[in-house]
Structures are given as C-alpha cells and as structure tokens.
C-alpha cells in the first residue's frame, strides 16, 4: 500500500506557477478571507457559547443545595467554559468538516493562498500552523513571564506586601499552569509542525485539519486558564491537589476545564506528528537516516499520546466532584486525594520529558553544523530518547515520597528515578562527544546550545539529589525544587527553543537577524537566568518553602538578588522582540539560501518554501551528518536542480528504488 503525498484532502498540489489559484469547485464566497471562519468569528462564538452555557447551568443547578448554601454555581461556570470552547472552535471552522460529514455533505477543499488572513484561521499549510503556534507559544511565555515578575516583586520584602495571600497564590498558580502548558508545546508546536514534513521529505502533515484543530483548541485552553483570574483564581498551584481542589472557588473550574482542553490539543498534535513521521517519510528515509530532531519529536509524540489522556481523565473526574458531587478525590466520602496525585503525576513526569526531549533534539541537530563534525553516536542518541520516553512512565511516585506513600515503595521509585538519568546521560554525552576536539563556530544558535548544556547539567545533577529519599524529604516543597525545575525546563527547553529559532529563522522568514542584538540577547538571558535561579538553591536549602509570600528576614538579600535579576531576565526578552521587529520590518536583509551550510533536507528547498514544499518528492540517499568528511556521499536526489545536494550523475534515482511515478514524476512514498 502506498500513500500519495501529492494530495491534501482532495485538492491536488499544483506546480509552482499554480500556487494561489483557486480550486475549480470552490464557491466564490470562499475567496473572501473575512467571510470565512476566522479568529473574529471564534471570539464571537466563544462569548456566545459561554453566555449560553452559563445561562443553561443556572437553569439546571440554581436549585441545588450546594449552590444555595455557597452562592457558587460550578455547573454554570463549567458549562459556560465548555460551550465557550465549542463556540470558539465552531467560529474558527474547526467543526465544519466533521459536521458536514455527519450531515452527508462534502466540503470543497480550500486552495492554497498567500494572503495574511490565513494566519487568523484554520489552514492546511503546516508552515502557517507552525507560525500560529510560534505566536501562541510566545503569548503564553510573555503572560507567564509577566506573572513571574509580579511574584518576584512580592518577594522583594518578607514583611511589606504588594498582594494579599489569596491574590499571591492565585498569581503563582496562574504562572505555573500557563508556563507548563506553554512548555508542553514550545517546540512540538512551532518547530515540530513547521520542520518535520520538510525534514522527512513530505509535502504535508498526515492530517492537516487535525493539525490546525490542535492549535486553535490549544489557544482556547489558554483563554480558559486565564479566565480563572476573573473567578478568584485557584489556591492549589499548578498541581491542583485535592482535597483543596474540591474546596476552591470558581477559578478551579477554569483550571480543570483548561487542562482538559489543552490536553485534547496535545493528544491531537502528538498523534498527527507520529502518523506523519511513521507514514510520510520520503523514499530512502529509513529509521537510520532520520534527523535526530525528528527522533526527539517522535519520542515526544509517544508521551503526548500515551500520558496526556490521564490528565484529561483526571480533570474530568475533578469536574464531576465539583458539579455532580461525586467523591473520586474526597476521602470523607470514600474517595482518595492520593488518586489525584497518582493520576496527575502519571502525566506530570512524562510531561517533563515532553519538554526536555525536543530541546535535546534541537541541540543535537545544531551542534554538528557549527562543529563541522558528524553527530557522535547517532544510534545511541536515538536509543537514549526512546529510553527516556519509556522510563518516564516508571518514576511518577517520587512526587509522593512525602504524601503517605507506602515506605516499602520508596526504594523502588528512588531506583527508577535514578535509572532515568542513564539514557538522559547518553544524550548529554552524545553532545559532548560531538564537541570533543571540534573547531566550534560561536554563532548565536551555537551559544544557546552551549548555554542549554550548562543549565541542564546543573538541573540534572540537582535532580539526582532529589531522587534520593532523605534529601527529597529535607528539601521537598522548597525553593530548591523550584530552582532545579527551572534549570531543567527553562534553562534547557527555552534556551534550546531560542537556539532553534535563531538557527531556522533565515529559512522560515528569508531574513537575517541582527547578529549583535542576537548575541546581546543570549548573554543577558544566560547571565541573568543564572543570577535569578541559582540563589534559589541556597534559599531552599536555608528553609524557604514555595508558594509562601512571607519568609525569614535573613533570606531577604538572596531573594532581592533573585528578584532584581529576574527583572533583567525579563528585559532580555525585549531584546529578542526588538531584534525581530528590526530585522523583519525596519531594516530587513535577505538571508542566503543556506547561511549555515547545513546538510539538512529542509535547507534544500527554495526560500520562501513553496506551499507544496518539494517540486518532486526527494529520494533520500544518506543521513545529514557527514560534515567534514572528504568525498561525502550526496544526501538526497531532489529530482530537479533545486539543491546543491542532489545526487551526482549515475547515483541512485527514483527508478533505482522501484518507486511508482505518477503525474509530474513524484514518487508515492511507501509506508516505511
């Protein structure tokens, strides 16, 4: 069986001269961008859906005893948020195709277009979805960063307060939840969707509508979680622990619905990327030739599709406890608050590696380019990613070391937690092996990769300490854990994300970023990140707990250092924004076709990349890591003079591989 990658839905990929031409069957009304479903209709649908759901919830539950006694109608809030999400997805067009199929209609496929309006609605182009994810992730990041500045402002003094205790804990919870949900899609969303089809030689994602749906429901979840501030916030932090969960105000409803909604988006994104990588690789793209970044995405998709359903189910059980008065997490009525902790962390610890694995994939993809050396121990790196993904499901109960876990279980989970450092160490050693005796080119992407390795080393070493039960019992719930977590995630994932952004920016935009501003961004980000979070290790060892806005006066100096550094850390992001605006709009310079001299397949397409990606489906002849090797074999035969890495005369061609040829000569890649 073969997959025809010349098709998107029922719309055939045109030649380059046809890009932008409407399909013959497309009605005229579809050609007007703002008459089609878009973000304006989505906002209108979201507001209308919330109002309808809230009214319906009041009709249903206003006579309930718990509503009359407390004056809080969780049924109305949850129905409002749920129908608001449905209205948002209906307004953006996410429900058009399934509803048309249910009613027996066939929608005419949308033609490719170049209008800027496409960024504000659902689209079949994976590159546009990648840009949408990039904007969405940055929106999450800056929202969470602003909340972090409020937290550090409160901690400037142990006695003089800016916020009350309830407001402070609400800000802490919002910050943690938004940042965690952002980090879960920080790489998979923008870079995964934009790059994976290009890196594997595909013209599209396996399910373009699912890809677009996953982004827009991701943004709906962001708005739902943000709405918690209007309902009084939630007092549990980002972990949502019961029984406080069932006792909280209406903001807890936003937390539970938001987690369920974003979880659905994560599952869809992971499933779609996995299907694309498995089934849509170009001829010759065997598992041994798969770019290491794609291996990172593949391992991450396994976690997204297998771990995230647990989060969605636990959120639904929490919703039932708050509305239908079930008792899944209520000890007094036969439930167990430990059930929430087990369900949450069964997702929550694989979630950590959902963030870490794509970061390592970026770093290992970039380092060979700037060292001009082949990737050291490629197979070990791929095996390490799969090992981390597998073992991540066996460590969740180390989060329960102080929650009443059976003491006999502690050694087992201490062992599994320490074991996961072995495949993680493989990934780290692969990067060090590639750097060994290399002549490094210290451009901005490479600087961010080196910064990621430094930060992740500190986070990893402190993680080994935390896996030990006696140390964990001593520092659990303190700023030591907070510092470890930020070094692992922000110091790892966000540094890798910026490294990838600077690396692929010329390909994505066709423009060159200002080199001086880029390096200023790195150095301010790196220095003030460490000045912000390293003092927190000391603060935690000295006994300051998390989520408490009053602390011992002898810790004020360390807290002030962390707070002032956090302001400069936040300011470093403005250097990135200034650089982006300057390089794209104010003083743009066209980028060379391949400024880093990369062998990656994504760099062998024209810039800007056509809607159809490849004029001819490439035949992959080798892996893309033969840097510095004399007489290195060609990477791929692109079937046209598109690229300098096309196979020389007499090399393997489409016919040599026995692939079918149809239409313009594109082979149909088999399911490999």
Secondary structure, 3 states (H helix, E strand, C coil): CECCCCEECCEECCCHHHCCCCCCCCCHHHHCHHHCCCHHHHHHHHHHHHHHHHHHHHHHHCCCHHHHHHCCCHHHHHHHHHHHHHHHHHHHCCCHHHHHHHHCCCCCCCCCCCCHHHHHCCCCCHHHHHHHHHHHHHHHHHHHHHHHHHHHHHCCCCCCCCCCHHHHHHHHHHHHHHHHHHHHCCCHHHHHHHHHHHHCCCCCCCCHHHHHHHHHHHHHHHHHHHHHHHHCCCCCHHHCCCCHHHHCCCHHHHHHHHHHHHHHHHHHHHHHHHHHHHHCCCCCCCHHHCCHHHHHHHHHHHHHHHHHHHHHHHHHHHHHHHHCCCCCCCHHHCCCHHHHHHHHHHHHHHHHHHHHHHHHHHHHHHHHHHHCCCCCCHHHHHHHHHHHHHHHHHCHHHHHCCCCCCHHHHHHHHHHHHHHHHHHHHHHHHHHHHHCCCCCCCCHHHHHHHHHHHHHHHHHHHHHHHHCHHHHHHHCCEHHHHHHHHHHHHHHHHHHHHHHHHHHHHHHHCECCCHHHHHHHHHHHHHHHHHHHHHHHHHHHCCCECCCCCCCHHHHHHHHHHHHHHHHHHHHHHHHHHHHHHHHHHCCCECCCCCCCCCCHHHHCCCCCCCCCCCCCCEECCCCCCCCCCCCCCCEECCCCCCCCCCCCCCCCHHHHCCCEECCCEECCECC
